[in-house]
Amino acid sequence: MRRLVAHGLAACLFCVSLAVAVLAAPPAPTGSAPASEPPSPSAGGAAAAPACPVDMRLVDHPHAEAMDHTCTDQRGKYCFAFAPNVSRPRGEVRQIRTCMDVYEAPNVRGALPIVMKSGIDAEAYCAARGKRLCSEHEWETACEGPELRPWVYGWTADGKTCNSGKSWRPFDAVALYAGGAAMEKEMERLWQGEASGTRAACVSQDGVYDLVGNVEEWVTARKGRTFRLALMGGFWAKPWTGCRGTNDAHEPAFRFYEVGFRCCKDPT
């Protein structure tokens, strides 16, 4: 398969078969605070073995089946701000403990996220690396963190902390799924995603980047959803989308220009 390089947008991202690996992690984008590198494993025979690989973060918090917040800025059917530190968990509460990729696939700081892959493709990609898709519950837990925030960065949607405040561009479905040069041209016109870790403040309390915005992410859905896979986190033109609000409108074979994924695995 082809490989993605972060600064080869026109040449690489919009190829008919988007890459599933990268040549190397380029430096942090100019003008942005660099994202922290995954730490190296502790040295020394007496050191405890890490629970997760170095390119993943441990998420270990209670998760409530439902979460209520008090909206203070309602705009139509979307809420753009909630009363700070007012969270009301509802339903079953259980402990979530998982390892989650630091970045969206290919999980490399400075690389462009992989898009135009179906949920089935995403499952295969993770499995080939000894991982799996994150579950809806795991994703919510990582995004909310121990403070139970409605957005990964806090209590008010700002569209700037994460890549979520850009204007939506109408797409040409015929061109988008045509393949070849027509698809590449349409993808180039539509694309407003950013390299992983570009926005240093778009990080969870556990150190996971770009959960909100940039590209929507495939997850395995909780019971009761329309399909067995769903999408979470919104993309670059959905500033209201936060830690709750799953998109379960698409079957697992769906693929789109703003849909990506990341992987999880059980801790050791």
C-alpha positions as protocol buffer text, in pm:
chain_id: "A"
residue {
  index: 1
  type: MET
  ca { x: 0 y: 0 z: 0 }
}
residue {
  index: 2
  type: ARG
  ca { x: 107 y: 356 z: -45 }
}
residue {
  index: 3
  type: ARG
  ca { x: 245 y: 550 z: 248 }
}
residue {
  index: 4
  type: LEU
  ca { x: 139 y: 888 z: 386 }
}
residue {
  index: 5
  type: VAL
  ca { x: 384 y: 1168 z: 443 }
}
residue {
  index: 6
  type: ALA
  ca { x: 241 y: 1461 z: 637 }
}
residue {
  index: 7
  type: HIS
  ca { x: 353 y: 1732 z: 401 }
}
residue {
  index: 8
  type: GLY
  ca { x: 260 y: 1560 z: 76 }
}
residue {
  index: 9
  type: LEU
  ca { x: -109 y: 1644 z: 82 }
}
residue {
  index: 10
  type: ALA
  ca { x: -183 y: 1668 z: -288 }
}
residue {
  index: 11
  type: ALA
  ca { x: 59 y: 1396 z: -384 }
}
residue {
  index: 12
  type: CYS
  ca { x: -31 y: 1137 z: -120 }
}
residue {
  index: 13
  type: LEU
  ca { x: -355 y: 1193 z: 67 }
}
residue {
  index: 14
  type: PHE
  ca { x: -576 y: 1201 z: -236 }
}
residue {
  index: 15
  type: CYS
  ca { x: -452 y: 886 z: -404 }
}
residue {
  index: 16
  type: VAL
  ca { x: -716 y: 632 z: -493 }
}
residue {
  index: 17
  type: SER
  ca { x: -585 y: 396 z: -226 }
}
residue {
  index: 18
  type: LEU
  ca { x: -498 y: 608 z: 76 }
}
residue {
  index: 19
  type: ALA
  ca { x: -197 y: 494 z: 271 }
}
residue {
  index: 20
  type: VAL
  ca { x: -205 y: 280 z: 580 }
}
residue {
  index: 21
  type: ALA
  ca { x: 149 y: 352 z: 698 }
}
residue {
  index: 22
  type: VAL
  ca { x: 400 y: 633 z: 695 }
}
residue {
  index: 23
  type: LEU
  ca { x: 763 y: 664 z: 603 }
}
residue {
  index: 24
  type: ALA
  ca { x: 856 y: 847 z: 923 }
}
residue {
  index: 25
  type: ALA
  ca { x: 722 y: 1100 z: 1169 }
}
residue {
  index: 26
  type: PRO
  ca { x: 803 y: 1449 z: 1042 }
}
residue {
  index: 27
  type: PRO
  ca { x: 867 y: 1739 z: 1279 }
}
residue {
  index: 28
  type: ALA
  ca { x: 582 y: 1928 z: 1440 }
}
residue {
  index: 29
  type: PRO
  ca { x: 407 y: 2168 z: 1199 }
}
residue {
  index: 30
  type: THR
  ca { x: 560 y: 2515 z: 1190 }
}
residue {
  index: 31
  type: GLY
  ca { x: 387 y: 2763 z: 1419 }
}
residue {
  index: 32
  type: SER
  ca { x: 228 y: 2496 z: 1640 }
}
residue {
  index: 33
  type: ALA
  ca { x: 340 y: 2377 z: 1979 }
}
residue {
  index: 34
  type: PRO
  ca { x: 486 y: 2029 z: 1929 }
}
residue {
  index: 35
  type: ALA
  ca { x: 284 y: 1737 z: 2054 }
}
residue {
  index: 36
  type: SER
  ca { x: 456 y: 1535 z: 2321 }
}
residue {
  index: 37
  type: GLU
  ca { x: 632 y: 1222 z: 2203 }
}
residue {
  index: 38
  type: PRO
  ca { x: 526 y: 888 z: 2350 }
}
residue {
  index: 39
  type: PRO
  ca { x: 771 y: 810 z: 2630 }
}
residue {
  index: 40
  type: SER
  ca { x: 1025 y: 533 z: 2607 }
}
residue {
  index: 41
  type: PRO
  ca { x: 977 y: 229 z: 2829 }
}
residue {
  index: 42
  type: SER
  ca { x: 1140 y: 251 z: 3168 }
}
residue {
  index: 43
  type: ALA
  ca { x: 1494 y: 116 z: 3171 }
}
residue {
  index: 44
  type: GLY
  ca { x: 1631 y: -122 z: 3428 }
}
residue {
  index: 45
  type: GLY
  ca { x: 1535 y: -471 z: 3529 }
}
residue {
  index: 46
  type: ALA
  ca { x: 1359 y: -358 z: 3846 }
}
residue {
  index: 47
  type: ALA
  ca { x: 1124 y: -119 z: 3667 }
}
residue {
  index: 48
  type: ALA
  ca { x: 760 y: -221 z: 3634 }
}
residue {
  index: 49
  type: ALA
  ca { x: 651 y: -320 z: 3285 }
}
residue {
  index: 50
  type: PRO
  ca { x: 429 y: -54 z: 3125 }
}
residue {
  index: 51
  type: ALA
  ca { x: 61 y: -143 z: 3088 }
}
residue {
  index: 52
  type: CYS
  ca { x: 52 y: -11 z: 2729 }
}
residue {
  index: 53
  type: PRO
  ca { x: 289 y: 11 z: 2431 }
}
residue {
  index: 54
  type: VAL
  ca { x: 481 y: 338 z: 2400 }
}
residue {
  index: 55
  type: ASP
  ca { x: 257 y: 462 z: 2117 }
}
residue {
  index: 56
  type: MET
  ca { x: -58 y: 420 z: 2327 }
}
residue {
  index: 57
  type: ARG
  ca { x: -197 y: 571 z: 2648 }
}
residue {
  index: 58
  type: LEU
  ca { x: -366 y: 399 z: 2939 }
}
residue {
  index: 59
  type: VAL
  ca { x: -730 y: 504 z: 2989 }
}
residue {
  index: 60
  type: ASP
  ca { x: -853 y: 386 z: 3328 }
}
residue {
  index: 61
  type: HIS
  ca { x: -1167 y: 561 z: 3459 }
}
residue {
  index: 62
  type: PRO
  ca { x: -1527 y: 484 z: 3555 }
}
residue {
  index: 63
  type: HIS
  ca { x: -1778 y: 513 z: 3270 }
}
residue {
  index: 64
  type: ALA
  ca { x: -2149 y: 589 z: 3303 }
}
residue {
  index: 65
  type: GLU
  ca { x: -2391 y: 464 z: 3040 }
}
residue {
  index: 66
  type: ALA
  ca { x: -2540 y: 814 z: 3009 }
}
residue {
  index: 67
  type: MET
  ca { x: -2423 y: 1162 z: 3107 }
}
residue {
  index: 68
  type: ASP
  ca { x: -2627 y: 1478 z: 3164 }
}
residue {
  index: 69
  type: HIS
  ca { x: -2488 y: 1831 z: 3169 }
}
residue {
  index: 70
  type: THR
  ca { x: -2658 y: 2170 z: 3210 }
}
residue {
  index: 71
  type: CYS
  ca { x: -2661 y: 2357 z: 2878 }
}
residue {
  index: 72
  type: THR
  ca { x: -2590 y: 2730 z: 2897 }
}
residue {
  index: 73
  type: ASP
  ca { x: -2566 y: 2807 z: 2523 }
}
residue {
  index: 74
  type: GLN
  ca { x: -2831 y: 2632 z: 2316 }
}
residue {
  index: 75
  type: ARG
  ca { x: -2825 y: 2705 z: 1941 }
}
residue {
  index: 76
  type: GLY
  ca { x: -3103 y: 2521 z: 1764 }
}
residue {
  index: 77
  type: LYS
  ca { x: -3063 y: 2150 z: 1836 }
}
residue {
  index: 78
  type: TYR
  ca { x: -2700 y: 2182 z: 1947 }
}
residue {
  index: 79
  type: CYS
  ca { x: -2548 y: 2298 z: 2275 }
}
residue {
  index: 80
  type: PHE
  ca { x: -2224 y: 2496 z: 2259 }
}
residue {
  index: 81
  type: ALA
  ca { x: -2157 y: 2536 z: 2632 }
}
residue {
  index: 82
  type: PHE
  ca { x: -2239 y: 2362 z: 2959 }
}
residue {
  index: 83
  type: ALA
  ca { x: -2221 y: 2473 z: 3320 }
}
residue {
  index: 84
  type: PRO
  ca { x: -1865 y: 2397 z: 3434 }
}
residue {
  index: 85
  type: ASN
  ca { x: -1812 y: 2097 z: 3657 }
}
residue {
  index: 86
  type: VAL
  ca { x: -2179 y: 1998 z: 3661 }
}
residue {
  index: 87
  type: SER
  ca { x: -2209 y: 1636 z: 3547 }
}
residue {
  index: 88
  type: ARG
  ca { x: -2486 y: 1389 z: 3626 }
}
residue {
  index: 89
  type: PRO
  ca { x: -2395 y: 1029 z: 3539 }
}
residue {
  index: 90
  type: ARG
  ca { x: -2690 y: 797 z: 3476 }
}
residue {
  index: 91
  type: GLY
  ca { x: -2731 y: 426 z: 3423 }
}
residue {
  index: 92
  type: GLU
  ca { x: -2475 y: 151 z: 3468 }
}
residue {
  index: 93
  type: VAL
  ca { x: -2132 y: 262 z: 3585 }
}
residue {
  index: 94
  type: ARG
  ca { x: -1835 y: 35 z: 3521 }
}
residue {
  index: 95
  type: GLN
  ca { x: -1460 y: 70 z: 3512 }
}
residue {
  index: 96
  type: ILE
  ca { x: -1303 y: 111 z: 3170 }
}
residue {
  index: 97
  type: ARG
  ca { x: -938 y: 14 z: 3137 }
}
residue {
  index: 98
  type: THR
  ca { x: -783 y: 16 z: 2791 }
}
residue {
  index: 99
  type: CYS
  ca { x: -479 y: 118 z: 2591 }
}
residue {
  index: 100
  type: MET
  ca { x: -559 y: 375 z: 2320 }
}
residue {
  index: 101
  type: ASP
  ca { x: -350 y: 504 z: 2030 }
}
residue {
  index: 102
  type: VAL
  ca { x: -209 y: 850 z: 2099 }
}
residue {
  index: 103
  type: TYR
  ca { x: -307 y: 970 z: 1750 }
}
residue {
  index: 104
  type: GLU
  ca { x: -556 y: 883 z: 1479 }
}
residue {
  index: 105
  type: ALA
  ca { x: -433 y: 607 z: 1247 }
}
residue {
  index: 106
  type: PRO
  ca { x: -157 y: 571 z: 1138 }
}
residue {
  index: 107
  type: ASN
  ca { x: -82 y: 683 z: 1497 }
}
residue {
  index: 108
  type: VAL
  ca { x: 222 y: 893 z: 1411 }
}
residue {
  index: 109
  type: ARG
  ca { x: 276 y: 1247 z: 1530 }
}
residue {
  index: 110
  type: GLY
  ca { x: 279 y: 1481 z: 1230 }
}
residue {
  index: 111
  type: ALA
  ca { x: 118 y: 1230 z: 991 }
}
residue {
  index: 112
  type: LEU
  ca { x: -209 y: 1295 z: 815 }
}
residue {
  index: 113
  type: PRO
  ca { x: -495 y: 1073 z: 935 }
}
residue {
  index: 114
  type: ILE
  ca { x: -601 y: 785 z: 714 }
}
residue {
  index: 115
  type: VAL
  ca { x: -947 y: 844 z: 562 }
}
residue {
  index: 116
  type: MET
  ca { x: -1178 y: 688 z: 304 }
}
residue {
  index: 117
  type: LYS
  ca { x: -1159 y: 354 z: 485 }
}
residue {
  index: 118
  type: SER
  ca { x: -1468 y: 158 z: 584 }
}
residue {
  index: 119
  type: GLY
  ca { x: -1523 y: 34 z: 937 }
}
residue {
  index: 120
  type: ILE
  ca { x: -1439 y: -313 z: 809 }
}
residue {
  index: 121
  type: ASP
  ca { x: -1108 y: -182 z: 671 }
}
residue {
  index: 122
  type: ALA
  ca { x: -1038 y: -13 z: 1004 }
}
residue {
  index: 123
  type: GLU
  ca { x: -1098 y: -335 z: 1195 }
}
residue {
  index: 124
  type: ALA
  ca { x: -856 y: -521 z: 968 }
}
residue {
  index: 125
  type: TYR
  ca { x: -592 y: -248 z: 1000 }
}
residue {
  index: 126
  type: CYS
  ca { x: -601 y: -262 z: 1380 }
}
residue {
  index: 127
  type: ALA
  ca { x: -607 y: -642 z: 1390 }
}
residue {
  index: 128
  type: ALA
  ca { x: -298 y: -660 z: 1168 }
}
residue {
  index: 129
  type: ARG
  ca { x: -114 y: -462 z: 1436 }
}
residue {
  index: 130
  type: GLY
  ca { x: -227 y: -673 z: 1728 }
}
residue {
  index: 131
  type: LYS
  ca { x: -493 y: -418 z: 1823 }
}
residue {
  index: 132
  type: ARG
  ca { x: -866 y: -363 z: 1767 }
}
residue {
  index: 133
  type: LEU
  ca { x: -1107 y: -77 z: 1715 }
}
residue {
  index: 134
  type: CYS
  ca { x: -1187 y: 115 z: 2032 }
}
residue {
  index: 135
  type: SER
  ca { x: -1533 y: 62 z: 2173 }
}
residue {
  index: 136
  type: GLU
  ca { x: -1786 y: 340 z: 2205 }
}
residue {
  index: 137
  type: HIS
  ca { x: -1755 y: 317 z: 2586 }
}
residue {
  index: 138
  type: GLU
  ca { x: -1375 y: 335 z: 2572 }
}
residue {
  index: 139
  type: TRP
  ca { x: -1386 y: 634 z: 2340 }
}
residue {
  index: 140
  type: GLU
  ca { x: -1629 y: 824 z: 2565 }
}
residue {
  index: 141
  type: THR
  ca { x: -1420 y: 747 z: 2873 }
}
residue {
  index: 142
  type: ALA
  ca { x: -1098 y: 870 z: 2710 }
}
residue {
  index: 143
  type: CYS
  ca { x: -1265 y: 1189 z: 2588 }
}
residue {
  index: 144
  type: GLU
  ca { x: -1440 y: 1280 z: 2914 }
}
residue {
  index: 145
  type: GLY
  ca { x: -1152 y: 1187 z: 3142 }
}
residue {
  index: 146
  type: PRO
  ca { x: -1180 y: 1187 z: 3522 }
}
residue {
  index: 147
  type: GLU
  ca { x: -1342 y: 1534 z: 3515 }
}
residue {
  index: 148
  type: LEU
  ca { x: -1628 y: 1410 z: 3293 }
}
residue {
  index: 149
  type: ARG
  ca { x: -1589 y: 1698 z: 3048 }
}
residue {
  index: 150
  type: PRO
  ca { x: -1838 y: 1734 z: 2760 }
}
residue {
  index: 151
  type: TRP
  ca { x: -1550 y: 1825 z: 2526 }
}
residue {
  index: 152
  type: VAL
  ca { x: -1204 y: 1683 z: 2561 }
}
residue {
  index: 153
  type: TYR
  ca { x: -1068 y: 2031 z: 2639 }
}
residue {
  index: 154
  type: GLY
  ca { x: -1342 y: 2162 z: 2867 }
}
residue {
  index: 155
  type: TRP
  ca { x: -1698 y: 2288 z: 2897 }
}
residue {
  index: 156
  type: THR
  ca { x: -1740 y: 2529 z: 2603 }
}
residue {
  index: 157
  type: ALA
  ca { x: -1710 y: 2448 z: 2232 }
}
residue {
  index: 158
  type: ASP
  ca { x: -1468 y: 2691 z: 2072 }
}
residue {
  index: 159
  type: GLY
  ca { x: -1388 y: 2533 z: 1733 }
}
residue {
  index: 160
  type: LYS
  ca { x: -1022 y: 2635 z: 1767 }
}
residue {
  index: 161
  type: THR
  ca { x: -868 y: 2421 z: 2040 }
}
residue {
  index: 162
  type: CYS
  ca { x: -939 y: 2121 z: 1818 }
}
residue {
  index: 163
  type: ASN
  ca { x: -980 y: 2123 z: 1441 }
}
residue {
  index: 164
  type: SER
  ca { x: -1359 y: 2147 z: 1444 }
}
residue {
  index: 165
  type: GLY
  ca { x: -1455 y: 2504 z: 1351 }
}
residue {
  index: 166
  type: LYS
  ca { x: -1404 y: 2516 z: 975 }
}
residue {
  index: 167
  type: SER
  ca { x: -1681 y: 2570 z: 720 }
}
residue {
  index: 168
  type: TRP
  ca { x: -1845 y: 2265 z: 562 }
}
residue {
  index: 169
  type: ARG
  ca { x: -1799 y: 2225 z: 187 }
}
residue {
  index: 170
  type: PRO
  ca { x: -2070 y: 2052 z: -20 }
}
residue {
  index: 171
  type: PHE
  ca { x: -1934 y: 1740 z: -187 }
}
residue {
  index: 172
  type: ASP
  ca { x: -1984 y: 1580 z: -527 }
}
residue {
  index: 173
  type: ALA
  ca { x: -2072 y: 1217 z: -451 }
}
residue {
  index: 174
  type: VAL
  ca { x: -2018 y: 1103 z: -810 }
}
residue {
  index: 175
  type: ALA
  ca { x: -1665 y: 1245 z: -819 }
}
residue {
  index: 176
  type: LEU
  ca { x: -1585 y: 1132 z: -464 }
}
residue {
  index: 177
  type: TYR
  ca { x: -1652 y: 766 z: -538 }
}
residue {
  index: 178
  type: ALA
  ca { x: -1539 y: 765 z: -901 }
}
residue {
  index: 179
  type: GLY
  ca { x: -1182 y: 667 z: -824 }
}
residue {
  index: 180
  type: GLY
  ca { x: -879 y: 785 z: -1017 }
}
residue {
  index: 181
  type: ALA
  ca { x: -809 y: 1149 z: -1093 }
}
residue {
  index: 182
  type: ALA
  ca { x: -1169 y: 1260 z: -1037 }
}
residue {
  index: 183
  type: MET
  ca { x: -1164 y: 1128 z: -681 }
}
residue {
  index: 184
  type: GLU
  ca { x: -822 y: 1279 z: -610 }
}
residue {
  index: 185
  type: LYS
  ca { x: -934 y: 1621 z: -732 }
}
residue {
  index: 186
  type: GLU
  ca { x: -1254 y: 1612 z: -525 }
}
residue {
  index: 187
  type: MET
  ca { x: -1066 y: 1496 z: -216 }
}
residue {
  index: 188
  type: GLU
  ca { x: -817 y: 1778 z: -254 }
}
residue {
  index: 189
  type: ARG
  ca { x: -1099 y: 2031 z: -279 }
}
residue {
  index: 190
  type: LEU
  ca { x: -1279 y: 1894 z: 27 }
}
residue {
  index: 191
  type: TRP
  ca { x: -988 y: 1822 z: 258 }
}
residue {
  index: 192
  type: GLN
  ca { x: -949 y: 2043 z: 566 }
}
residue {
  index: 193
  type: GLY
  ca { x: -792 y: 1791 z: 802 }
}
residue {
  index: 194
  type: GLU
  ca { x: -462 y: 1848 z: 980 }
}
residue {
  index: 195
  type: ALA
  ca { x: -158 y: 1643 z: 1071 }
}
residue {
  index: 196
  type: SER
  ca { x: -191 y: 1457 z: 1400 }
}
residue {
  index: 197
  type: GLY
  ca { x: -89 y: 1661 z: 1701 }
}
residue {
  index: 198
  type: THR
  ca { x: -98 y: 1994 z: 1515 }
}
residue {
  index: 199
  type: ARG
  ca { x: -315 y: 2150 z: 1789 }
}
residue {
  index: 200
  type: ALA
  ca { x: -124 y: 2085 z: 2108 }
}
residue {
  index: 201
  type: ALA
  ca { x: -418 y: 2169 z: 2336 }
}
residue {
  index: 202
  type: CYS
  ca { x: -649 y: 1918 z: 2165 }
}
residue {
  index: 203
  type: VAL
  ca { x: -545 y: 1642 z: 2401 }
}
residue {
  index: 204
  type: SER
  ca { x: -726 y: 1433 z: 2661 }
}
residue {
  index: 205
  type: GLN
  ca { x: -635 y: 1422 z: 3028 }
}
residue {
  index: 206
  type: ASP
  ca { x: -466 y: 1089 z: 2952 }
}
residue {
  index: 207
  type: GLY
  ca { x: -258 y: 1224 z: 2663 }
}
residue {
  index: 208
  type: VAL
  ca { x: -467 y: 1115 z: 2362 }
}
residue {
  index: 209
  type: TYR
  ca { x: -478 y: 1369 z: 2076 }
}
residue {
  index: 210
  type: ASP
  ca { x: -750 y: 1479 z: 1833 }
}
residue {
  index: 211
  type: LEU
  ca { x: -1042 y: 1286 z: 1980 }
}
residue {
  index: 212
  type: VAL
  ca { x: -1264 y: 1583 z: 1898 }
}
residue {
  index: 213
  type: GLY
  ca { x: -1257 y: 1720 z: 1543 }
}
residue {
  index: 214
  type: ASN
  ca { x: -1011 y: 1656 z: 1260 }
}
residue {
  index: 215
  type: VAL
  ca { x: -1172 y: 1331 z: 1137 }
}
residue {
  index: 216
  type: GLU
  ca { x: -1458 y: 1121 z: 1272 }
}
residue {
  index: 217
  type: GLU
  ca { x: -1347 y: 788 z: 1417 }
}
residue {
  index: 218
  type: TRP
  ca { x: -1486 y: 439 z: 1375 }
}
residue {
  index: 219
  type: VAL
  ca { x: -1570 y: 255 z: 1701 }
}
residue {
  index: 220
  type: THR
  ca { x: -1748 y: -66 z: 1792 }
}
residue {
  index: 221
  type: ALA
  ca { x: -2097 y: 41 z: 1894 }
}
residue {
  index: 222
  type: ARG
  ca { x: -2277 y: -26 z: 2222 }
}
residue {
  index: 223
  type: LYS
  ca { x: -2581 y: -250 z: 2222 }
}
residue {
  index: 224
  type: GLY
  ca { x: -2892 y: -94 z: 2074 }
}
residue {
  index: 225
  type: ARG
  ca { x: -2720 y: 102 z: 1797 }
}
residue {
  index: 226
  type: THR
  ca { x: -2841 y: 78 z: 1437 }
}
residue {
  index: 227
  type: PHE
  ca { x: -2519 y: -92 z: 1322 }
}
residue {
  index: 228
  type: ARG
  ca { x: -2241 y: -279 z: 1500 }
}
residue {
  index: 229
  type: LEU
  ca { x: -1995 y: 4 z: 1421 }
}
residue {
  index: 230
  type: ALA
  ca { x: -2045 y: 377 z: 1468 }
}
residue {
  index: 231
  type: LEU
  ca { x: -1862 y: 710 z: 1437 }
}
residue {
  index: 232
  type: MET
  ca { x: -1751 y: 948 z: 1712 }
}
residue {
  index: 233
  type: GLY
  ca { x: -1584 y: 1286 z: 1761 }
}
residue {
  index: 234
  type: GLY
  ca { x: -1711 y: 1480 z: 1463 }
}
residue {
  index: 235
  type: PHE
  ca { x: -1475 y: 1627 z: 1204 }
}
residue {
  index: 236
  type: TRP
  ca { x: -1336 y: 1968 z: 1107 }
}
residue {
  index: 237
  type: ALA
  ca { x: -1680 y: 2128 z: 1049 }
}
residue {
  index: 238
  type: LYS
  ca { x: -1872 y: 2013 z: 1361 }
}
residue {
  index: 239
  type: PRO
  ca { x: -1774 y: 2241 z: 1651 }
}
residue {
  index: 240
  type: TRP
  ca { x: -2064 y: 2123 z: 1869 }
}
residue {
  index: 241
  type: THR
  ca { x: -1962 y: 1755 z: 1863 }
}
residue {
  index: 242
  type: GLY
  ca { x: -1805 y: 1642 z: 2188 }
}
residue {
  index: 243
  type: CYS
  ca { x: -1752 y: 1332 z: 2397 }
}
residue {
  index: 244
  type: ARG
  ca { x: -2113 y: 1213 z: 2372 }
}
residue {
  index: 245
  type: GLY
  ca { x: -2323 y: 1215 z: 2058 }
}
residue {
  index: 246
  type: THR
  ca { x: -2250 y: 900 z: 1859 }
}
residue {
  index: 247
  type: ASN
  ca { x: -2320 y: 893 z: 1485 }
}
residue {
  index: 248
  type: ASP
  ca { x: -2474 y: 551 z: 1418 }
}
residue {
  index: 249
  type: ALA
  ca { x: -2627 y: 633 z: 1081 }
}
residue {
  index: 250
  type: HIS
  ca { x: -2376 y: 447 z: 863 }
}
residue {
  index: 251
  type: GLU
  ca { x: -2324 y: 78 z: 797 }
}
residue {
  index: 252
  type: PRO
  ca { x: -1974 y: -70 z: 849 }
}
residue {
  index: 253
  type: ALA
  ca { x: -1899 y: -63 z: 474 }
}
residue {
  index: 254
  type: PHE
  ca { x: -1939 y: 317 z: 463 }
}
residue {
  index: 255
  type: ARG
  ca { x: -1631 y: 520 z: 372 }
}
residue {
  index: 256
  type: PHE
  ca { x: -1601 y: 896 z: 345 }
}
residue {
  index: 257
  type: TYR
  ca { x: -1350 y: 1176 z: 302 }
}
residue {
  index: 258
  type: GLU
  ca { x: -1368 y: 1285 z: 668 }
}
residue {
  index: 259
  type: VAL
  ca { x: -1387 y: 945 z: 838 }
}
residue {
  index: 260
  type: GLY
  ca { x: -1084 y: 787 z: 1004 }
}
residue {
  index: 261
  type: PHE
  ca { x: -1017 y: 574 z: 1312 }
}
residue {
  index: 262
  type: ARG
  ca { x: -772 y: 483 z: 1587 }
}
residue {
  index: 263
  type: CYS
  ca { x: -695 y: 154 z: 1761 }
}
residue {
  index: 264
  type: CYS
  ca { x: -715 y: 19 z: 2115 }
}
residue {
  index: 265
  type: LYS
  ca { x: -596 y: -296 z: 2292 }
}
residue {
  index: 266
  type: ASP
  ca { x: -626 y: -453 z: 2635 }
}
residue {
  index: 267
  type: PRO
  ca { x: -356 y: -348 z: 2886 }
}
residue {
  index: 268
  type: THR
  ca { x: -103 y: -600 z: 3009 }
}
